[in-house]
Structures are given as structure tokens and as C-alpha cells.
Amino acid sequence: MQARFLVTVWFSLAFSSLLLSTCQPGDLSDKCSDGVLVEGICWPSECPSRTCPLGFFCREAECVEEACLEVSCGPQEGCAGGRCFPRDCGWRNCPGLGEVCFEEECTPSACVDVQCPQGQLCAAGRCYPQDCQSQTCPGYGEVCVDGSCVGQSCVGVRCPADQLCAEGYCYPANCEQVGCFGEHQVCYLGECVAIPCAGIECQPGLRCANGWCRPLDCQSEDCADPAEVCFEDACIPAECVGVECPADQRCARGDCWPTGCGGAPCGPDEVCYQSACVNWNCVGVECAAGNLCDDGSCLPIQCAQDVDCDDSNVCTDDLCDPVAGCSYAFNELGCDDRDACTMDDACSGGACLGAALDADRDGHVAVACGGTDCDDDLASVNPGAVEGPAGSNVCTDGLDNDCDGRVDAQQPSCGQCQADPDCDDGDACNGLERCVDYACQSGSAPDCDDGQECTDDSCDPAVGCVQQPRPNGTECGARACDGLAWTRSTCQAGSCAGSQVVEDCNDGQSCTNDTCVAASGCGHTNVANGTECGARYCGGLDWRRQTCQAGTCSSSASIQNCNDGNVCTSDACAAAAGCSHGNLPSGTACTSDGNACTNDVCNGSGSCSHPYLGDGASCGGLSAQRCCAGGCVDIRSNTSHCGGCGAACGAGLSCEDVASTGSCNPHPSGTSGRCSNCSSNNQCPGGQICRNVSPYTWRCAPRNVGDCFGGTSFQDISSCPNYCYYP
């Protein structure tokens, strides 16, 4: 268990380092981009040594299932998928990390609720093939991952280089005193154990075989070798249970080996191992000198003479003692260690040893044998030799005399130069000379063109490139247009700057279109004839405009006559705004309609109105000329309005001037009239009576003002016909 404890400590340290570099353990956070947020604490989604399945996170170097955080199980139970299961099955225990017994099979907790197709098995929450294409996976719960058979609990586990995974844990690949065989065994509790059997505990009478618990003996035979179990009613090595080998091979130590060596068949329990037929349980067993493996154990060699003790080692004297067995004494004979990179081989301590190869005896070992002597046949060629100075024979002999990889002129001490300053000819105008491979190379002439128009560029051998500014004001660069301003730049202190106006393309003529083109300057084209130009103006009440003709603003045309012909408006012309018409005040006299009974005045809204003056209004030079029923009548003669508006004489009557009764007083001429020639009152207007009293009979006369019409007044005349009149 010590090895497992050390691995766990290593995992914990690595885990702590990872956690500190990502999310701090115990830190409450609502962000956890590189881990899993559990109850406000950010935990890594992977452990340093293993990949956690979906739904798990890493805590204390182990993958913990989120669904089991709040689940409490009994002492012999484990949680998987949020439920409790037995930790061990009835027929064997389940030692794998995170395993529980599910349906009498040891199952990783991430696989309890995973259903895989036939021929596949779950590991780390996913389904994998149970066998690889090139081999059958014989171990209990093994799956094929990347062409190799891996235990379910080891999928995703990463072990250090000198350790292997078994049941989800990393164990040393070798024990301290014993080297375990191949990649099928780990050191468990100080012993080499097959990987599928690490930690497996079987019932009495059973033994672990590739993770299965198998009987120690068969019904038909007892398995004499303690490493055997009964499988399919035959005793076979426990590590070979489930291993399928080709017809010409046999299983030993979990691997398949040939059943014959050099064309000769081996025995029924033998395989060909290291070019010799050996018992299957001697595969991988290494015995000390004087011992041989026999049925899995190392036993002394029995001998009758020295030749029986031949260990094939020229550096030992083989001695036979018929009682004690073989013994071996070291000698100091010459030998051949069959190493081309050694010389002067001799036996020492039972081994054939030689000195490092130095064929030319110059004290330096050949490069081919890991040394530094590039030519071990010439004593003059070695890392200690001197190559140089320039002009000496060693600089022209075509050899790498000091073994530094440089020959003759390539050697600094033989070269024309050592550094760039050695090649400087003092002329800055032919470029910078370089020392390349200890030979001078000419430089390239500098490009003194600084790209500035305002400098004259030249080269001075003493100082190199010289840039002389051109006179200030020298035109430079391309001309440009700034709106309608054609501009140019000029040199100022060696730089092209500023913007001077060459020409203003605005000619001030409204009858031309002005343009500016950077390459050619100003352009002016006439606008179409008749195009309005200049300012509008007023010629009296005539609002006028100017138009372009052949590029000149000259012709004049009327836009609008501001006289609208309305006597009730005040007409005006403004150059900028044009015509305007203001209404004259109400009551302003306007054009007569020819009716003396209307008042011809403006109504204040721009119209000439003709309101009626009203019945009885005077409408002529005589008092008898009065307005009645919309027209001007003479009440002296109008039978419809005789003596007042509305006073109509009966049929056949006439209207006479009151002045016709000359003897009556008053009887002013031109004031009023009365109906005459009546014969009855019915022929008289209103309540007037037909007077038949002399003088002046058969005339209609009012009796009082009530018999008068249209607001007229009553004139009472004694002994004469009365009449009505307008005062």
C-alpha cells in the first residue's frame, strides 16, 4: 500500500498546483469557465492524473460524481448515479477506484446507467469495444482503447513513466528486488502481480486469473503448478485465461510465444524463449550464475566435469565439483567484446572490457565511437591541433585539422578577416563590406534617394548619403483643388509643405459653371440660355428676373404683374419676395354698380360690396326720388310706390304730383305724389280713402300717419287732399 500512498500524495500535490492556477479551492464564485461549479465552489473538471467523466469533477486528485455529493451510503456501500450499491460482489471483491457491484458485476460508478450495444462495454461513462481488431482482450472488464486492452477503471488515467495503471491506481512497473515481466504485471504489495489481478480477493479454492476467480484444480485433474488454474476443464497458466494465440503459438506470461525453435518443436509445456525451448513458467525468469530455471524455479546446475559447467563466458574459468556443483573464477585473458569502438580488449571481473577506440593513439577517441577525433587514422588531426595562421600549410591542406567542422579558409585563423571592420575600405558610397566565412564581401551601394522632392540627393565617400534642401518656394508635389481654389505646394526647409492658391476658379459669373481639375486647372462653361441669373427686381408693379444669354446675365423677363385689378386691395412688389396684396379697410369706396340705391364700398376682405341703402333713402336730386324695393323711383309718378315705398295704386289709377293741387297749401313740387282717378276706397293703398269732396275730388288721401307707407310722414291740409311724404 506504500506505493499507492506515494502515488496519491503525488496526485494531491499536482492537483493543488493545478487548482491554484485555475479556480482557488473554496472560493465562492458565479463564474467557473475552466471547471465545475458545485455549491458556489469552482472545482477543476479534470485531475492531473486522469480525465473525469461527464457529471464528475476533481477533488483531492479523485473524480467525484456530482449526483453523489449529498448521498450518504452505508460502510460497505458506494454511491453511483445518486444511488447506493454494494462495494463488492458475492463472487469477488471490486477493488477498482470508484467501482460498485451492479447486477453482480464490478462496474465503474460512471457506467451504472449506461447501456452499451452488444460487443461493447462501458468505461469512464462511454462505450468501447470489448476486443481490439488485432487481439482479444482477456482481462475482466477490459476494453479496447487506441488498439490496446485497458481495464475499465484505467481508461483516462495517466501514470508516470515508471508506473502502470491497475484498477484505476498507478503502481510501480517493477518491485525493488525483482523485475516484473513485460507490461502485464505491476508491483502490488511487494510482489509482481498480473495487472487484472491487482487487489482481487477470491473465495477459498479459487485463484485470480486475468481478473476472474477460477478453481485451483479441475474435476479431471489437479493443477500441480501453483501458477495454474482450471479453465474449460484444463489446467493453464492463470495469466493465460482468455488469451487466444495462433495455431503455432502458446501462451506464457499472458503473451503468445512460438511452439518451436529453429525448426525443432518444443515440449508440450514449453515455448521458444530467447532462442531456446523452456518451460512456460520459466519465461522471464532470470537465474544467477550456476543456476538454471526448472519448472519456474532457479536450481543449481548438476555436473560431472568442468565442461558441464560451461557458461559460455570466456572471462570465467568453469569448475565442476560433483558435490557442490559448478563454480566460476574470473580470469584476465585477452578477449573480444565484439564492440568495434573498443580496443585492447581484456577480461576483468568476469567481463570482457576494452578501452575506447583511439586508433592513431593521439589521445582522442574517434567521432564514430562517441569521441571528438574526426580522423582517427591521422595523429595530426584531432581537437587539440592548431589550424593556422593564414598562409601556413595547414590552411591549404584540405583537412579539418582541429576537428571544428571548418576547413582551410573557413577557419577563422586561416581567413582573410575575422569581423566586418577588417573589410572596411573607407568608401561609404560603395556599401558596407562584410566578413562572411572569414572572407571579405563587397557591399551594395546605398540608395540615397530619400523620396523627398525638396532635397537634392548625393553621396559623399567620407560620410555617405547627403540630402541638400532645394530653395524655399520651389514648387513640389502635385497640384490640387481645394474647392474651386487651384493650389500648389512648395518646398520649405527641405520638405514639401503648404498650399498656395494658383488660381481662383470662381469667375464671379452666375452664367458659367466653374470647375477645378488638379491636373489642368480652372474651367468655365456657359449655362443654358434662359437660365435665371442675378437678382430679381421690381419695375413698378412688374416683378422681373434676369436670364443668361451666351454666358452673360443680361436679358430681362416679367415674372408677374402685381396689379391684380382688384380696387379693394393694395398691390405691392418686393424684389426678393415678389407680389403682395393687402386688403383695403372696410368702407373704402370702390367701383359703382350703377344703382343709386347701393353703397359701393370695400368689405375689408378684398372684395367690393354694394349694400342696399334701404327703402326711403334719397337717391336723386329731388326729394321725391327715393329707394324702394332695391331701385330708385320717383314717388310722384310710380304707381307701385306712390307717395311712399309700397304704396301701390289700384288698377287703372295713376300717380300724380301733390303739386298738381295748386290751390292747396302746402303743395311743394317735387316732394311726393298721391293716387288719383279713384272711384272707391278699395282702389287706394292701405287705409287711405278715395276723396270725393270738392275741390280736388277722386283722389286717394290718408287720414292720419297710420295710412302712410314706408316710414313717410303725414301732411294734413285743410280743405284739400292730405298726402304722405318723406321729410
Secondary structure, 3 states (H helix, E strand, C coil): CHHHHHHHHHHHHHHHHHHHHCCCCCCECCCCCCEEEECCEEEECCECCECCCCCEEEECCEEEEHHHCCCCCCCCEEEECCEEEECCCCCECCCCCCEEEECCEEEEHHHCCCCCCCCEEEECCEEEECCCCCCCCCCCCEEEECCEEEEHHHCCECCCCCEEEECCEEEECCCCCCCCCCCCEEEECCEEEEHHHCCCCECCCEEEECCEEEECCCCCCCCCCCCEEECCCCEEEHHHCCCCCCCCEEEECCEEEECEECCEECCCCEEEECCEEEEHHHCCCCCCCCEEEECCEEEECCCCCHHHHCCCCCCEEEEEECCCEEEEEECCCECCCCCCCEEEEEEECCEEEEEECCCCCCCCCEHHHCCCECCCCCCCCCCCCCCCCCCCHHHCCCCCCCCCCCCHHHCHHHCCCCCHHHHCCCCHHHCCCEEECCEEECCCCCCCCCCCCCEEEEEECCCEEEEEECCCCCEEEEEEEECCEEEEEEEECCEEEEEEEEEECCCCCCCEEEEEECCCEEEEEECCCCCEEEEEEEECCEEEEEEEECCEEEEEEEEEECCCCCCCEEEEEECCCEEEEEECCCCCECCCCCCCCECCEECCCCCEECCECCCCCECCCCCCEEEECCEEEECCCCCCCCCCCCCCCCCCCEEEEHHHCCCCCCCCCCCCEEEECCCCHHHCCCCCEEECCCCCCCEEECCCHHHCCCCCEEECCCCCCCEEECC
